[in-house]
Amino acid sequence: MTGELTRWESESDGESLLKSLERDEIFELLSEGFCLQCKSLLQTRIHSLVNLSEREIRVKSNNGDGSRFLSRERQESRFDSSSWRRGSNSHSQSSNNSSSDGRDNEEEQNEHIRVSQVVREKQFVHIERINGRPTNVLQGLELHKTVFNAEEQRKIVECVYDFQTMGQRGQLRERTYSEPRKWMRGKGRVTIQFGCCYNYAVDRNGNPPGIVRDEEVDPLPSLFKKMIKRMVRWHVLPPSCIPNSCIVNIYEEGDCIPPHIDHHDFVRPFCTVSFLTECNILFGSNLKILSPGEFGGPVSIPLPVGSVLVLNGNGADIAKHCVPAVPAKRISITFRKMDDSKMPYRFLLDPELDGIKPLDYSLANHQRVHYNDKSTRREYEPVRTRSNNSFVIEKDDFPPLGSSRAAMNGLRVSKDRSRQRKF
């Protein structure tokens, strides 16, 4: 009896102690002796649990009981246990197959249905003369729509916001999170890098643009790895080019990305996933800067939310691309595979991303492919890239704010829709 009382008293004291501590103090207590990567993983899980509890309390207070919340969480749990988990590696896949039951078969059938509903646009064509030869500068571009549904998008966006909060509190590695001062229109979007530290320009240590090999950032979050598995499994990205790094861009209204070609420290193809707000991306070998946050170019492609734009071939190496000032808040996640010779010195390969297999049936009979004008369906030999520079901008990012109307008109590219190809 005395022993039971003593244990009860100690448990009560422990609970009181935990209640008296702040969240950050609890984290420091639990993570003592952990490496940085384990600390980051534990921190992510704690934030997810806290956010889940807060949402549960809000829903219970709004609905009287938690029935709707529990129903939604069961749906999310089922989603997590089906299509997100598939394709991790051949061993786990065979294990899943050996232990599959009626529910697994149903989930796999549902996944096949979802894959068949993905709309894939692959025949983008815009001819320009490169080195005197007519060239389709969009060769290699692909747009895959509805890869992530509304509920999946919501979970991904919440995850991004959690990391933004952690970055603002200094809970991520130094170069993982960046929130520059917004000193003019189009300047100052938030970026979060995972897997590797990438320099857009020469930094204060003299490192040139590209991957900084002696700098560490936080590893890819678990949810982002599930996104990668989804894209490989659903034939959006090839299994020969599985991303091991990404950069999150958080745009406020008016933010943009100026014309550039992605650095060749990253192999092709790479892709970008869009969330919150649809916007246009411009392509062309010669994009114009019209004014702060505004650009002109021959091809404009809408990026629906939940879609994945894959850049490869001439579309990645010959055509520049840019995102003009966005009309509302937007999030994009760009996934890229590092060149093996450019990886950070202490980078460790992730076994979760090893051996991801696409679905074992051909999607040829299920694809909905939209083709553009057949009159231009002529094959041209791809032209190799002319530069290895990233963010290749002709002069400054933007002309001076006081530029004259005549100068702006001189740079402006006609917006007459009859002169643009619509894809």
N, C-alpha and C positions, 0 to 999 in steps of 0.2 A: 504494500500500500504506500509506504513511504517512498519507495523507488518510483512508483507511478506518479506520485505527486511531484517529486523532484524533476522528473522528465517533463511533466506538464508545465512546471514553472520555467524551466529552461527554454522550452519551445515558445512560451508566451514572451519571455524576455527577448528571444531572437526575433520574433515577429515585431515587437515594439522597436527593436533596434533598426530593423529594415524600414519600418514606417517613418523613423526619424531621419533617415538618410535621403538625400536628393538622388535623382535618377543617375546623374553623372558619378556620384560617390558610389552608388551600387555597382555601376559598370566598372569602375576602377577596382572595386573589391573583387568582383567576379573574374576580371581579366588579368589579375596580377600574375606575372610570369609568362603571359601569352606572347607569341610573336605578333608583329604588326598585322599580318594577314588574318590570323585567328581573331585578333581584336576587332578588325573591320567586320568580319563575318558575324561575330557575336553582337556587335553594335547594330548591324542591320536587322538581325533577328529581334533584338529588344525593341527597336523602333517599330517594327512590323506588329509585334504583340501589343505594344502600347496603343498604336493607332487602331488596331482591331478592337481593343477593349473600349476605347473612346467612341468608336462608331457604334458598338453594341449598346453602350449607355445612351447615346443620342437617340438611336432608333427605339429603344425600349421606352424612353421618356416621351417620344412622339406618338408611339402606337399603343401605349398601355402595356403591351407585352412584346416579346421578342420574336413572335412567330414569323413575320415577314423577313426580319433580319436572318433568322436561322435558316429559313428556306433559301435565301440568297447565298448564304455561306455554304450550304450543302451543295448548291449548284457550282460555286467556285471550287469547292473541294473535289467535286466530280471532274470538273474541267482540269484541275491540277493533276488528277490521277490518271487521266487518259491521254489527250493529245500532247500536253506539255512534256510528259515523261518519256514519250516514245523516241527511239532513235539514239539513245545514249551511246551504245556500242554493241558490237555483234554478240558479245557474251550475254549482256543483260537482255538483248532482244531474244536470243534463243531461250533464256530462262523464262522470259515472259510468255513465249509461245508454249513452252512445256507446261506451264501452270495456268494457261488461259482457260476461262470458263465462258459461260453464256454471256456474262456481262462484258468481258474483254472483247468477245466477238462483236457485240453490239457497239461498243465504243470504237472498234476498228472500222466497222461499217459506217458509223457516223463520221469518222475522220475521212474516209474515202469520199463521202458525200461532200464534206466541207472542201476537200481538195478539188473536187469536180466543179465547185462553184467559184473557184478563183478565176478572175478574168485576167487574161494575159495578153498584153500588147507587145509585139516584138518587131514589127516591121516599120520602124521609124526611118524616114528618108529625108535628108536635106543635102542637096548637091552643092558643093563649093569647089573652087579650083585651088588645089593645094600643090605647090611646086609645079604648077602648070598642068596638072591632071585633074579631071573631074572626079570628085571623091564624095562618097556619102559619109559626112562627118558624124552622123548619128549611128553608124553601124556599131552594133554591140549593146545598144540601149534596150532595156526591157522594163516594162511596168506591170507589176502584179498587184491587182486590186483585191480588196476584202481578204487579205491574208490574216488579219487580226480583226475580230468582231468587236462590237461596242463594249461588251463586258471585259474582254481582254485588254482593250485600249485603256479602259478605266483603271485597271490594276497596274498597268505599266506606267501610266501618268502619275498615279499615287506613289509608286516606287520612286520615280524621278523627283517628285516633290520632297519625299523623305530624304533623298540624298542632297537636295538643295539645302534643306534645313540643316543637315549635318555639316555641309560645307560652310554655311554661314556661321555655325558654332565652332568651327575649327576642328571638327571631329574627323576630317578626312586628311589624307596626306597632302603635303603642301602644294604640290603641282596638280593634284587631282581636280580641285575646284578653283574656278576663276570667275570673278565677277568684276569686270573693269568698270571704271567710272564712266557714266554715260555723258560724254561731253558734247556730242552733236548727234543729229538724227542718223540712225543706222549704226551708231557706235555703242558698244557696251553690252552685247548679248552675253548671257551666262553660258559657260561651257564646263562640262564635267568629263574628265578623261579616265578611262579604265584600261588597264593592260599595258599601256606605254605612255610616256610623256612626249607630246609632239610640240615642236616649236613652229609657230607661224612666221616668226622673224628672228633675227639674231637676238639672243637674250643677253642679260647683263653679264653672263659668264663667257660670252663670245661664242656660244654654240650656234651653228648655222641652222636654217630651217630644216626640219626633219625630226626623226626620232632621237631623243636625247638618251643615249645608251647608259649613262651612269646615273640616271635619275629614276626613282621608283614612284609609281602611283598605285592607287588601290586596284585590286584584281577585279575581273568581270563579276558583277553580281549574279546571284543564282538565277533570278528571273531573266536576265539578259541572255544567259546561257540557254535557257529554255527557248527563248526567241530564236537563237541561232539554230538549235535543233529543229525547231519548227520549219525554218526556212530551207534547211538542207533536206529534211525529210519530205517537204512538199515541192521539191524540184524548183525552188526559187534560186538557191545558190548551189553550186556544184560541190560534191564531197571532196574534191581535190583542192578547194580553196575555202576552208572553214575559218571564219574570222577568229582572231584571238585578241582583238582590241576594239574599242569603240570610243566615240566622242558624242556626248549629248549636247545639243544646242537648245537653249531655252530662250525663245524670242518674245519680247514684248512688242506691242504694236509699233510699227515703224522700224524695227530691227531688220537687218539684211545680212547677206554674205556677198562680197564683191566677186567679180569674175576671177576664176582661177582654174588650174588643173591640179588634181590631187598628187601629192608627192609620190615619187617612185620608191620610197622606203616601204610603201604598201603595194602589194601585188594586186593584180586584177583577176577577177572582178571584185568590186566592193559594192555596198548598197546603203541606202538611206531609207528609214521608216518614218512616216509622217503621222503626227497626232494633233488633236485639238482643232486645228483650222486648216482647211484646204488653201493652198497657195500655188503659185506658178513658179517653175524653174525655167530659166532661159539657157539656150545652147547656141553656140556658133563659134567659129574660129576667131572672130573679131567682134567681141561684145563691147558696147560703148557705155561709158559712165556719163549720164545725163545731168544728174544733180545728186545731192546727198541721198543715198538710199534708192535711187532710181537708175535703171540701166535699160539699154536697148539692145535687141538681138533678133536674129531672123526666126528663131523657133521658140515657142512658149508651150510648155507641157504642164497641165494641171496635175497636182499631186494630192489625190483624195486622202482623207484620214484613213488609217489602217492599211495603206498601200505600201509597197516596197519598190523603189526604183533601183534597178541594177545597172551599174556603169561598167562597161567593158569595151575593148577594141577602140575604134576611133572615137566613140562616145565618151571614153575616159581619157584618151591620150591626145586627140587632135582638137576636138571641140572643147572650149572652155564652158563653164557653167556658173550660174550665179542665182541667188534668190533675192529679188527686189524686196523693198520694204513690205513686211507682211501686214495684212489688214487687221489682225487681231492676234492674241497670244497663241503661240505655236511651239511645239516641241518636235525635234527630229533626233533620231539616233542613227548615226552612221557607223556601220560595222565594217572593219577592214582586217585583213590578214597581213601581218608584218613580214617583210622579206627576212628570211632566216639569218642573213648576214647583218641585219640591222637591228635585231632584237636587243632589248636592254640586257646588260651583262648578267644580271641576277634574275632574269625572267625564267619562270618555271612553266613547262607545258602542263596544261590542264587535262588530266585523264578523262574528265567528263566530256571533253570535246574531241576525243580520239575515236575514230572509226564510226562516226555517225553515218547511217545508211539511208538513202532515199527510199520512199515507198517502193515495194517490190513489184510494182506493175506500171505499165506505160501510161502516161497521162495523155498520150496523143489523141485518144478518142474522147477525152473529157475537156480538153482545153477550149476556151472561148477566145479566139484570137481575132483581133480587129486589125485589118490590113489597111494601109493608106493607099493613095492614088497608084493604080497599077501601071500607069504610064511611066512611072519612075522606077519600076521594079527591075532595075538593071544592076548587075553585079559589078562591083569595082573592087580592085585589090586594096586591102587595108594599107594605110600609110603609117609608118612607124612614127612614134612621138619625136618631137623636135627639141624637147626640153625636159629636164628632170626637176625643174623648179616647181614648188607648190605655191598655190595662191599667186599665180603669175598675173600681175597687174601691170598695165602698160606704164602708168605714171604713179601718181598718188592714188590712194583709195578713192578719194573724191576730189572734184575741182573746188576752188575756193568758194565760200558761201556768197561772195560778192560778184560772182561771174555775171557777165552781161547777158541779156536776153539773146543777143545775136550769137554769142558763143554757144549758148545752150542750143539754139536752133541749128547751129552748125554741126553739133554732135548728134542731134536727135535723129533717130531712125524712124521712118514712117510707120505709123501704127495701122495703116490701111490693111484690113483683114484679107483683102483680095490678094495681097502680096505675100501672105504667110500661109504656110501649110498647117492645117488643123488635123491633129492626130486623135 
